[in-house]
């Protein structure tokens, strides 16, 4: 799939097994952002290079999962990973949805529409699998991502809250 976006030509293709190291490298940049903002939650990925490869393999080897890679010329500059699921809670309608699990664009390419192109590609994939909505979670500190998702049409539906618990942390 060739896409002209602003002044940049992108190619977007579904990831294959040999792309695991590429996805892992791109995801490392994403994890660094999260670790910097929340070191209490996110591991320092520089300590365990390649340890996340089994996690990403699921997006390549499982039918209801997918990963797409964006390239500019031959350089991988971003990826998106998603999966289809149907809620099983008796409180929720069993509406098939597509959860965007991760999206990352290299810093030098951010703000040029690469993220929107990746999200549109996942949207097409999800529609072909009868998904009726896209869902994702985003940390409140990630303002650039929040702007992207709002521009794309996402709305806040729920807030996830958390707190550390210990003998010192009693309410």
Secondary structure by P-SEA (a helix, b strand, c coil): cccccccbbbbbbbbcccaaaaaaaaaaaaaaaaaaaccccccccccccccccccccccccccccbbbbbbccccccccccbbbbbbccccccbbbbbbbccccccccccccaaaaaaaaaaaaaaaaaccccccccccccaaaaaaaaaaacccccbbbbbbbbcccccc
